[in-house]
Amino acid sequence: MNPTSKLNAFRTIEEARQNQQFITGLIYVNEAERPDLHELLHYVETPLAYLPEEKLRPGREALDKVMAAL
């Protein structure tokens, strides 16, 4: 099975439905050049456990700005 074929993925899902099967695993991979979740959310490279407290706990001004945006 070709995991980059959307048609094959739909066929796999439909065959499983017809046979009353439950499938798990990766059945489709979209190879389009798109940003991943970490890029979209602007995550830092450093693990959170290693970030200093001032990076983890924003000041009052930053929190006020977030709240105003909501």
PyMOL commands that place a pseudoatom at each C-alpha (Angstrom):
pseudoatom trace, name=CA, resn=MET, resi=1, chain=A, elem=C, hetatm=0, pos=[0.000, 0.000, 0.000]
pseudoatom trace, name=CA, resn=ASN, resi=2, chain=A, elem=C, hetatm=0, pos=[1.259, 3.454, -0.906]
pseudoatom trace, name=CA, resn=PRO, resi=3, chain=A, elem=C, hetatm=0, pos=[0.819, 5.741, 2.144]
pseudoatom trace, name=CA, resn=THR, resi=4, chain=A, elem=C, hetatm=0, pos=[1.070, 8.860, -0.050]
pseudoatom trace, name=CA, resn=SER, resi=5, chain=A, elem=C, hetatm=0, pos=[-2.005, 7.942, -2.099]
pseudoatom trace, name=CA, resn=LYS, resi=6, chain=A, elem=C, hetatm=0, pos=[-5.162, 9.554, -0.814]
pseudoatom trace, name=CA, resn=LEU, resi=7, chain=A, elem=C, hetatm=0, pos=[-7.217, 7.242, -3.027]
pseudoatom trace, name=CA, resn=ASN, resi=8, chain=A, elem=C, hetatm=0, pos=[-5.633, 4.163, -1.428]
pseudoatom trace, name=CA, resn=ALA, resi=9, chain=A, elem=C, hetatm=0, pos=[-6.369, 5.586, 2.009]
pseudoatom trace, name=CA, resn=PHE, resi=10, chain=A, elem=C, hetatm=0, pos=[-10.062, 6.045, 1.132]
pseudoatom trace, name=CA, resn=ARG, resi=11, chain=A, elem=C, hetatm=0, pos=[-10.191, 2.516, -0.310]
pseudoatom trace, name=CA, resn=THR, resi=12, chain=A, elem=C, hetatm=0, pos=[-8.641, 1.088, 2.849]
pseudoatom trace, name=CA, resn=ILE, resi=13, chain=A, elem=C, hetatm=0, pos=[-11.162, 2.884, 5.031]
pseudoatom trace, name=CA, resn=GLU, resi=14, chain=A, elem=C, hetatm=0, pos=[-14.109, 1.814, 2.867]
pseudoatom trace, name=CA, resn=GLU, resi=15, chain=A, elem=C, hetatm=0, pos=[-12.971, -1.828, 2.715]
pseudoatom trace, name=CA, resn=ALA, resi=16, chain=A, elem=C, hetatm=0, pos=[-12.595, -1.883, 6.486]
pseudoatom trace, name=CA, resn=ARG, resi=17, chain=A, elem=C, hetatm=0, pos=[-16.074, -0.397, 6.905]
pseudoatom trace, name=CA, resn=GLN, resi=18, chain=A, elem=C, hetatm=0, pos=[-17.615, -2.971, 4.570]
pseudoatom trace, name=CA, resn=ASN, resi=19, chain=A, elem=C, hetatm=0, pos=[-15.877, -5.816, 6.400]
pseudoatom trace, name=CA, resn=GLN, resi=20, chain=A, elem=C, hetatm=0, pos=[-16.787, -4.337, 9.788]
pseudoatom trace, name=CA, resn=GLN, resi=21, chain=A, elem=C, hetatm=0, pos=[-13.112, -4.041, 10.649]
pseudoatom trace, name=CA, resn=PHE, resi=22, chain=A, elem=C, hetatm=0, pos=[-11.420, -1.499, 12.818]
pseudoatom trace, name=CA, resn=ILE, resi=23, chain=A, elem=C, hetatm=0, pos=[-8.162, -0.273, 11.322]
pseudoatom trace, name=CA, resn=THR, resi=24, chain=A, elem=C, hetatm=0, pos=[-5.387, 1.483, 13.166]
pseudoatom trace, name=CA, resn=GLY, resi=25, chain=A, elem=C, hetatm=0, pos=[-2.115, 3.035, 12.141]
pseudoatom trace, name=CA, resn=LEU, resi=26, chain=A, elem=C, hetatm=0, pos=[-0.955, 5.460, 9.522]
pseudoatom trace, name=CA, resn=ILE, resi=27, chain=A, elem=C, hetatm=0, pos=[-2.929, 5.100, 6.299]
pseudoatom trace, name=CA, resn=TYR, resi=28, chain=A, elem=C, hetatm=0, pos=[-2.133, 8.419, 4.593]
pseudoatom trace, name=CA, resn=VAL, resi=29, chain=A, elem=C, hetatm=0, pos=[0.861, 10.753, 4.511]
pseudoatom trace, name=CA, resn=ASN, resi=30, chain=A, elem=C, hetatm=0, pos=[0.478, 14.183, 2.939]
pseudoatom trace, name=CA, resn=GLU, resi=31, chain=A, elem=C, hetatm=0, pos=[3.907, 15.095, 1.615]
pseudoatom trace, name=CA, resn=ALA, resi=32, chain=A, elem=C, hetatm=0, pos=[3.003, 18.708, 0.856]
pseudoatom trace, name=CA, resn=GLU, resi=33, chain=A, elem=C, hetatm=0, pos=[5.454, 21.279, 2.154]
pseudoatom trace, name=CA, resn=ARG, resi=34, chain=A, elem=C, hetatm=0, pos=[3.501, 22.696, 5.066]
pseudoatom trace, name=CA, resn=PRO, resi=35, chain=A, elem=C, hetatm=0, pos=[4.584, 23.926, 8.477]
pseudoatom trace, name=CA, resn=ASP, resi=36, chain=A, elem=C, hetatm=0, pos=[4.219, 21.434, 11.305]
pseudoatom trace, name=CA, resn=LEU, resi=37, chain=A, elem=C, hetatm=0, pos=[2.385, 22.115, 14.573]
pseudoatom trace, name=CA, resn=HIS, resi=38, chain=A, elem=C, hetatm=0, pos=[5.541, 23.267, 16.347]
pseudoatom trace, name=CA, resn=GLU, resi=39, chain=A, elem=C, hetatm=0, pos=[6.200, 25.857, 13.651]
pseudoatom trace, name=CA, resn=LEU, resi=40, chain=A, elem=C, hetatm=0, pos=[2.593, 27.059, 13.662]
pseudoatom trace, name=CA, resn=LEU, resi=41, chain=A, elem=C, hetatm=0, pos=[2.600, 27.513, 17.439]
pseudoatom trace, name=CA, resn=HIS, resi=42, chain=A, elem=C, hetatm=0, pos=[6.091, 29.075, 17.472]
pseudoatom trace, name=CA, resn=TYR, resi=43, chain=A, elem=C, hetatm=0, pos=[7.462, 26.569, 19.974]
pseudoatom trace, name=CA, resn=VAL, resi=44, chain=A, elem=C, hetatm=0, pos=[11.031, 27.034, 21.136]
pseudoatom trace, name=CA, resn=GLU, resi=45, chain=A, elem=C, hetatm=0, pos=[13.704, 24.418, 20.466]
pseudoatom trace, name=CA, resn=THR, resi=46, chain=A, elem=C, hetatm=0, pos=[14.687, 24.207, 24.139]
pseudoatom trace, name=CA, resn=PRO, resi=47, chain=A, elem=C, hetatm=0, pos=[12.713, 21.670, 26.217]
pseudoatom trace, name=CA, resn=LEU, resi=48, chain=A, elem=C, hetatm=0, pos=[10.463, 23.383, 28.765]
pseudoatom trace, name=CA, resn=ALA, resi=49, chain=A, elem=C, hetatm=0, pos=[12.351, 21.740, 31.637]
pseudoatom trace, name=CA, resn=TYR, resi=50, chain=A, elem=C, hetatm=0, pos=[15.452, 23.726, 30.657]
pseudoatom trace, name=CA, resn=LEU, resi=51, chain=A, elem=C, hetatm=0, pos=[13.861, 27.135, 30.165]
pseudoatom trace, name=CA, resn=PRO, resi=52, chain=A, elem=C, hetatm=0, pos=[14.452, 29.746, 32.856]
pseudoatom trace, name=CA, resn=GLU, resi=53, chain=A, elem=C, hetatm=0, pos=[11.490, 30.817, 34.981]
pseudoatom trace, name=CA, resn=GLU, resi=54, chain=A, elem=C, hetatm=0, pos=[11.242, 34.253, 33.338]
pseudoatom trace, name=CA, resn=LYS, resi=55, chain=A, elem=C, hetatm=0, pos=[10.551, 32.527, 29.992]
pseudoatom trace, name=CA, resn=LEU, resi=56, chain=A, elem=C, hetatm=0, pos=[7.949, 30.181, 31.488]
pseudoatom trace, name=CA, resn=ARG, resi=57, chain=A, elem=C, hetatm=0, pos=[6.069, 32.740, 33.552]
pseudoatom trace, name=CA, resn=PRO, resi=58, chain=A, elem=C, hetatm=0, pos=[5.127, 35.811, 31.530]
pseudoatom trace, name=CA, resn=GLY, resi=59, chain=A, elem=C, hetatm=0, pos=[4.845, 39.129, 33.326]
pseudoatom trace, name=CA, resn=ARG, resi=60, chain=A, elem=C, hetatm=0, pos=[1.628, 40.982, 34.058]
pseudoatom trace, name=CA, resn=GLU, resi=61, chain=A, elem=C, hetatm=0, pos=[1.869, 43.034, 30.842]
pseudoatom trace, name=CA, resn=ALA, resi=62, chain=A, elem=C, hetatm=0, pos=[2.125, 39.914, 28.677]
pseudoatom trace, name=CA, resn=LEU, resi=63, chain=A, elem=C, hetatm=0, pos=[-0.844, 38.312, 30.444]
pseudoatom trace, name=CA, resn=ASP, resi=64, chain=A, elem=C, hetatm=0, pos=[-2.913, 41.493, 30.079]
pseudoatom trace, name=CA, resn=LYS, resi=65, chain=A, elem=C, hetatm=0, pos=[-2.127, 41.488, 26.356]
pseudoatom trace, name=CA, resn=VAL, resi=66, chain=A, elem=C, hetatm=0, pos=[-3.279, 37.878, 25.994]
pseudoatom trace, name=CA, resn=MET, resi=67, chain=A, elem=C, hetatm=0, pos=[-6.468, 38.538, 27.932]
pseudoatom trace, name=CA, resn=ALA, resi=68, chain=A, elem=C, hetatm=0, pos=[-7.230, 41.626, 25.827]
pseudoatom trace, name=CA, resn=ALA, resi=69, chain=A, elem=C, hetatm=0, pos=[-6.883, 39.536, 22.668]
pseudoatom trace, name=CA, resn=LEU, resi=70, chain=A, elem=C, hetatm=0, pos=[-9.514, 37.099, 23.920]
for i in range(1, 70): cmd.bond("trace and resi %d" % i, "trace and resi %d" % (i + 1))
show_as sticks, trace
zoom trace
